[in-house]
Amino acid sequence: MTNFNNEPRKRFLALDTSTAVLGVAVTADGELLHEINASGERNHSVHLLPIIEQALQASATAPDMIGGVAVGVGPGSYTGTRIAVTAAKTLAWAWNVPVTGVSSLHALAWGGYHAARTQRQEGAAAEPPAGETAGPDWIIPLMDARRGQAYSALFAADGDNPPQRLAPDAIRLMADWVQELDALLKTAADEGRQPGRLLFTGETGLHGSPEALAALAGAGGIEVMPYELEGRWTGFLAEAGIYEEAADIHALIPNYTQLTEAEANLRRSREGSLNK
């Protein structure tokens, strides 16, 4: 186990490169000090360290002011997620601070929920009707995983507190996931805990279309909020203590939720060789 210093933790450096957006933020006590969110997934490896340096300089944060590093561990882009996780582990080791792995879908859910609430409060769009009961909203974050699949999960949120997890991060066939959500909604209604709204957020262009959500047409209270991940939510989740610090920095790994195509092909070829 790595030994960390005992100085008060003042600031978190938060990183996430699991999507096409490279998110870097400096947070402290639930407040955002500085944030840079840059698009360009193919260039994450080139731009991450310079952007970290920019964020630290812009927030007047010296390395000895960092109390921990928070990093999005996916799921999402395999290559992209590895970039942030590797950088977070290296910086945590160099600065002798803990590193906390955070679900990128959890951060996406909180950020999308906040964006939707802000949009409603500002009156930028007609407010969709909530369910008959005023229960917590359900949030379904979406990242496209191709072939009709999405990285997704289910959270409940009410107010400014971090969303509470209801279903694990996984890669799901969207057609089956919508059917499962419909069944969960019916069960919740029977038990008197129907959510106020059902918010789909993240990469909604494909998986949040009316056609994709047709099975939920009679559910009511459905809202779709396109949203690109912002680095601050990774930091806020780490500060909230929802995710444990890694006991061993070097043991922190991305959450791929499935084998990469290359790994799957390699496994199939090995199994084929064994069966000959």
Long-range contacts (C-beta under 8 A, 24 or more apart in sequence): 1-247, 1-248, 2-93, 2-96, 2-98, 2-248, 2-249, 3-96, 4-96, 4-97, 4-98, 5-96, 5-97, 7-67, 8-67, 9-67, 9-68, 9-97, 10-65, 10-66, 10-67, 11-59, 11-61, 11-65, 11-66, 11-67, 12-66, 12-67, 12-68, 12-69, 12-70, 12-235, 12-238, 12-239, 13-52, 13-55, 13-56, 13-61, 13-66, 13-68, 13-69, 13-70, 13-91, 13-235, 14-69, 14-70, 14-71, 14-102, 14-231, 14-232, 14-234, 14-235, 14-238, 15-48, 15-52, 15-69, 15-70, 15-71, 15-72, 15-84, 15-87, 15-88, 15-231, 15-234, 16-71, 16-72, 16-84, 16-102, 16-104, 16-107, 16-229, 16-231, 16-234, 17-41, 17-44, 17-48, 17-72, 17-77, 17-80, 17-81, 17-83, 17-84, 18-72, 18-73, 18-74, 18-75, 18-76, 18-77, 18-80, 18-81, 18-84, 18-104, 18-143, 18-229, 19-76, 19-77, 19-80, 19-104, 19-108, 19-143, 19-203, 19-228, 19-229, 20-77, 20-228, 21-228, 21-229, 21-230, 22-47, 22-48, 22-51, 23-72, 23-229, 23-230, 23-231, 23-232, 23-234, 24-48, 24-51, 24-52, 24-55, 24-231, 25-55, 25-230, 25-231, 25-232, 25-234, 25-235, 26-55, 26-56, 26-59, 26-61, 26-235, 27-232, 27-235, 27-236, 27-239, 29-239, 30-236, 30-239, 30-240, 32-232, 32-235, 33-59, 33-61, 34-58, 34-59, 34-61, 35-230, 35-231, 35-232, 36-231, 37-228, 37-229, 37-230, 37-231, 39-228, 41-77, 41-80, 44-80, 44-83, 44-84, 45-83, 48-83, 48-84, 48-87, 49-87, 52-87, 52-91, 63-94, 63-95, 64-95, 66-95, 66-97, 67-97, 68-92, 68-97, 68-98, 68-99, 68-100, 68-238, 68-245, 69-95, 69-97, 69-98, 69-99, 69-100, 70-99, 70-100, 70-102, 70-234, 70-235, 70-237, 70-238, 70-239, 71-99, 71-100, 71-101, 71-102, 71-234, 71-252, 72-101, 72-102, 72-103, 72-104, 72-107, 72-229, 72-234, 73-101, 73-102, 73-103, 73-104, 73-252, 73-253, 73-254, 73-255, 74-103, 74-104, 74-151, 74-169, 74-254, 74-255, 74-256, 74-257, 75-104, 75-105, 75-143, 75-145, 75-151, 75-169, 75-170, 75-171, 75-254, 75-255, 75-256, 75-257, 76-104, 76-143, 76-151, 78-254, 78-256, 78-260, 81-254, 81-255, 81-256, 82-254, 85-252, 85-253, 85-254, 88-252, 89-249, 89-250, 89-252, 92-249, 93-249, 93-250, 98-245, 98-246, 98-249, 99-245, 99-246, 99-249, 99-252, 100-238, 100-243, 100-244, 100-245, 100-246, 101-243, 101-246, 101-252, 101-255, 102-234, 102-237, 102-238, 102-242, 102-243, 103-153, 103-169, 103-237, 103-243, 103-255, 104-143, 104-229, 104-234, 105-141, 105-143, 105-151, 105-152, 105-153, 105-169, 106-141, 106-153, 106-155, 106-162, 106-163, 106-165, 106-169, 106-233, 106-237, 106-242, 107-229, 107-233, 107-234, 107-237, 108-141, 108-143, 108-201, 108-202, 108-227, 108-229, 108-233, 109-139, 109-140, 109-141, 109-153, 109-155, 109-157, 109-163, 109-201, 110-139, 110-155, 110-157, 110-162, 110-163, 110-233, 110-236, 110-237, 111-201, 111-227, 111-229, 111-230, 111-232, 111-233, 112-139, 112-141, 112-199, 112-201, 112-202, 112-225, 112-227, 113-137, 113-139, 113-157, 113-163, 113-199, 113-201, 114-233, 115-201, 115-225, 115-227, 116-199, 116-201, 116-223, 116-225, 116-227, 119-225, 128-197, 128-221, 128-222, 128-223, 129-220, 129-221, 130-196, 130-197, 130-221, 131-194, 131-195, 131-196, 131-197, 131-220, 131-221, 132-194, 133-192, 133-193, 133-194, 133-196, 134-196, 135-188, 135-193, 135-194, 135-195, 135-196, 136-164, 136-195, 136-196, 137-195, 137-196, 137-197, 137-198, 137-199, 138-166, 138-195, 138-197, 138-198, 138-199, 139-163, 139-199, 139-201, 140-181, 140-198, 140-199, 140-200, 140-201, 141-201, 141-202, 142-200, 142-201, 142-202, 142-203, 142-204, 142-207, 142-208, 143-202, 143-203, 144-203, 144-206, 144-207, 145-171, 148-173, 148-174, 148-175, 149-173, 149-174, 150-174, 150-177, 150-203, 150-207, 151-257, 152-177, 154-181, 154-184, 156-195, 158-196, 162-236, 162-237, 162-240, 162-242, 169-255, 169-257, 170-257, 171-257, 171-258, 174-207, 174-212, 175-212, 178-212, 178-213, 178-214, 178-215, 178-216, 179-215, 181-216, 182-215, 182-216, 182-219, 185-216, 185-219, 195-221, 196-221, 197-221, 197-222, 197-223, 198-222, 198-223, 199-223, 199-224, 199-225, 200-224, 200-225, 201-225, 201-226, 201-227, 202-226, 202-227, 202-229
